[in-house]
Each structure stands twice: as structure tokens, then as C-alpha cells.
Amino acid sequence: MITTELSNIGNIIQTQREFFQTGKTKEVTFRIEQLKNLKQAIIEHEQSIVEALQADLRKPEVETYLTEISVIKDIDYAIKHLQNWTKPQKAAVSWDFFSYSARIYPEPLGVVLIIGPWNYPFNLIISPLIGAIAAGNCAIIKPSEIASHTSDIIAKIIAKNFDPAYLAVIEGGVEASQKLLAEKFDHIFFTGGTAVGKIIMAAAAKYLTPVTLELGGKSPCIVDTDINLEHTVRRITWGKFINAGQTCIAPDYLLVNKTIKKDLIDGLEKSLKEFYGENPVNSPDYARIISQKHFDRLVSFLKDGEVIIGGENQPSERYIAPTLIDNVSLEDSVMQEEIFGPILPIIEYTDIAEAIALINSRPKPLALYLFSQDKNLQKQVLQETSSGGVCINDTVMQVGVSSLPFGGVGDSGIGNYHGKASFDTFSHKKSVLQNSFWLDLKWRYAPYQGKLPLIKKLLG
């Protein structure tokens, strides 16, 4: 494992500040070159990345390519659009500023800190890093120590391909995070849980450092009657149980129209068997829980409600079967916090107003899912709920569209990224107003006597 001495953190940050001051990272050609280097490094280490994620999460190789290595698409997108993103944008001026021109210049922030999570430990480090590079910053990268094998391969890739004066990885646990947060950065990007997000924000406040917090929450999934049942159950099954449910935008609980509930449950059971067989423990396509701590937390949820499908678990393998729970109470522990695992509570409703009221009684979620072909119902849910994002008639796929900003609202996060939004997150938009010398009206200059009627007219 490549580990940078924690006592050296301050020196690394200072070295990056000095490199940033050279202006090298502001060159668009340099940024594109570094993005290409990153892409090539990922391609060269594909097998090592697959093996690391297998060791950390027993993540199937197909899932690794779909949800981790696919971050290469984001690099291609940034390279394609970077020339346009970096161009000054002309801003309109009103008639009373007729001799002026206005532009907005995107400029890099400086040295940024990126702290990643353990559930998608490669993608959720590299994705914000793409934005930091594209925007022209230097970066300190802190992968999750819980996904230690992936942290190790990230450290090796960065150390091998980039000067630490530009990009550096700091590995370690809580002590490493604490030492990093004691330093001043120009931006902190954190992906993880709400509780730690509050710690990050408190630490950032000391230096008035701006933050992007990609958190989570209990993302609801509404299932109406006007659906294609076969497509619906497959899409819910995939979105919930990919990575063994350890996805920040996985459907956390189902809100199902009472008249379709039985058919939906039957369909989900059939879909689970198609995906993972009669015994998912033997499936090569089903991941494992990241740690014993998280396993124990999830197992405690199994006592809530009535387990109607699944529930089997093996501590030695950190395996929990894909599980559906019926008859849960809103006061049950499984409904009090983000599940972040392969357990799906089912709550029935008779009127959409009930489902909306339940969602609105809770903190705003990172994602909201609605399965319905009813345009009026879609409009109602969109207008009457608030969430980081919405996906209609599918799950999780919204995260793969580079043109859509991704982020939370309220407890589910602050700020967003992906595509142009990543570039904007790691940039400062500098406003520039320029006047000409061809005319100089004197109405704003002293002495002011007799000028008030004209000023009132201009302001009117």
C-alpha cells in the first residue's frame, strides 16, 4: 500500500499551492492532457481495479464495468466539451449600460480535497476528480479506508501517473481525515453519510471553505397501477439489489398502490429468481456487505415487519439475501435511517396523496422514483415533492446521464456534479465588466444638483 506520511500533509498541500501558482493547470491543453493520462491509466489497470472491487465488495465484474470503470465515459465527455466550458461567456447588459460589455470567466479554485465513500469506491473518487482536473485545480484525494483494496489501487494509479505536486493520494482512516480537515483547502468535495457530512461542513466553516456534500437518504419508489409490470419489477430489482443494495440512490422503500401490491410482490419474487437463482448466496452476480459493522446493522433491520422474501444471512460471508419486508411501521428502525443494503420495505397506499404526504414528512431524499404512465400523476408528484433528482419508470439510470447535474437537497446534500456541473463545482465564475472610452456621460458624477429627476427616471 502506498501511504503518504500524515505528518507530511501540510507540505504536500503547500507544494500543490506553489505548483498551482505557476499557472500550469490553467492551460486547457494541460488539463486535456491530464484527463487523457487518467483515462489511459484506468484502461491499463482495469484488471487490478476489477480484482480490488472483488476483494472489497465481491462486486461482479460486469457491475464493476457498468458502475465503476464506466467513469471513463465522463472523462471522454469532459475532453469533448472542455474547450467550450473554459471560454468566457458573454452576459447581457441593460440599455443604460450600452457602452459596457460583460463576460463571465470560469477560473480554477486552487487546491481541492476529494473524500470518497466505500460503496462505489473507484467511481466516486474518479468522477469528482475529473471535474477538478477539467476546471484546472490541484487535488488531494482521500479514498475510503473501508474499501482498502480499491484505495490501494487508486493510490498506485495516481502515484504512477501524476506528480504529487499536482495530484496526491492520502490513505488512512479517521486520523487521516481529521488531519486533512484541519488544513485549509479551496473546496472540499465529500461523498458519504449525512452524519459525517455535518462534520465535514463544520471543519470547512473554520476557513469558510465551500463544500459539495453528496449524501443520501431514504429514496422512495412509488409504484402506480398504470405500468408495464414486467419491466417495472426488473428495473426495481436491478436498481435495489445491484451492489447488494449499497447504493446511495437505490430505492430505499416502495410505496405501492394497494390494488397492484400482490402482483408487484409476485413479480419481484420472479425477477429475483431470474437474476440470482433459487439461492443467491451461490450467485456469482450478487455482491457482499462491505464490513461486519454494516452487516450487523442490516441484520438488525430483519426483525422489523414481516420478511416475505429472503432474510437469509451468513455472517462469515457478510451475505444477506435479497429481502422484501411487508407490514412495516413508519416507527420501525428500518424506516428511520437509510437502509444501504439489500432490504426493501413495502408500504401500500390507496391514494397518491397519502404517498406524497409520507414522502414530504421526511427529510428530502437524494432520489425519487415513480413508475406510472399517467402524465397527470407524473406532473403531480414532480410538483408536490422535493428531491435531489427524479427518475420516472426506471431506477438509478439517471446517474449515467452526463448532461444531468447530480446532487442532493436538504439532508441529502449540497451542490451537484457530473458533466458540466462538475466543471462548474470546481470553478469560480468571475464576473468582468468593461467600459469603453468613446463616451463618458456625467449624470453620475458630483455635483448632483439638478440631476435627481434624471436619476429617478433612469431607475424607474
HELIX and SHEET records of a PDB file:
HELIX    1   1 LEU A    6  ASN A    8  5                                   3    
HELIX    2   2 ILE A    9  GLN A   21  1                                  13    
HELIX    3   3 LYS A   24  LYS A   26  5                                   3    
HELIX    4   4 VAL A   28  GLU A   44  1                                  17    
HELIX    5   5 GLU A   46  LEU A   57  1                                  12    
HELIX    6   6 GLU A   61  THR A   67  1                                   7    
HELIX    7   7 ILE A   69  VAL A   71  5                                   3    
HELIX    8   8 ILE A   72  THR A   86  1                                  15    
HELIX    9   9 TRP A   95  PHE A   97  5                                   3    
HELIX   10  10 ASN A  123  ALA A  135  1                                  13    
HELIX   11  11 SER A  148  ASN A  161  1                                  14    
HELIX   12  12 VAL A  174  LEU A  181  1                                   8    
HELIX   13  13 THR A  194  ALA A  205  1                                  12    
HELIX   14  14 LEU A  229  PHE A  241  1                                  13    
HELIX   15  15 ILE A  242  GLY A  245  5                                   4    
HELIX   16  16 LYS A  258  ILE A  260  5                                   3    
HELIX   17  17 LYS A  261  TYR A  276  1                                  16    
HELIX   18  18 PRO A  280  ASN A  282  5                                   3    
HELIX   19  19 GLN A  292  PHE A  301  1                                  10    
HELIX   20  20 PRO A  315  GLU A  317  5                                   3    
HELIX   21  21 SER A  333  MET A  335  5                                   3    
HELIX   22  22 ILE A  352  ASN A  360  1                                   9    
HELIX   23  23 LYS A  375  GLU A  384  1                                  10    
HELIX   24  24 MET A  397  GLY A  400  5                                   4    
HELIX   25  25 GLY A  410  SER A  412  5                                   3    
HELIX   26  26 LYS A  420  THR A  425  1                                   6    
HELIX   27  27 LEU A  452  LEU A  459  1                                   8    
SHEET    1   A 3 GLN A  89  ALA A  91  0                                        
SHEET    2   A 3 TYR A 100  PRO A 108 -1                                        
SHEET    3   A 3 SER A 427  ASN A 435 -1                                        
SHEET    1   B 6 LEU A 167  VAL A 169  0                                        
SHEET    2   B 6 CYS A 138  LYS A 142  1                                        
SHEET    3   B 6 VAL A 111  ILE A 115  1                                        
SHEET    4   B 6 HIS A 187  THR A 191  1                                        
SHEET    5   B 6 VAL A 211  GLU A 214  1                                        
SHEET    6   B 6 GLY A 413  ILE A 414 -1                                        
SHEET    1   C 7 GLU A 306  ILE A 309  0                                        
SHEET    2   C 7 THR A 323  ASP A 326 -1                                        
SHEET    3   C 7 ILE A 343  TYR A 349  1                                        
SHEET    4   C 7 TYR A 253  ASN A 257  1                                        
SHEET    5   C 7 PRO A 220  VAL A 223  1                                        
SHEET    6   C 7 ALA A 367  PHE A 371  1                                        
SHEET    7   C 7 GLY A 389  ILE A 392  1                                        
SHEET    1   D 2 ASN A 313  GLN A 314  0                                        
SHEET    2   D 2 TYR A 319  ILE A 320 -1                                        
SHEET    1   E 2 PHE A 406  GLY A 407  0                                        
SHEET    2   E 2 ASN A 416  TYR A 417 -1                                        
END                                                                             
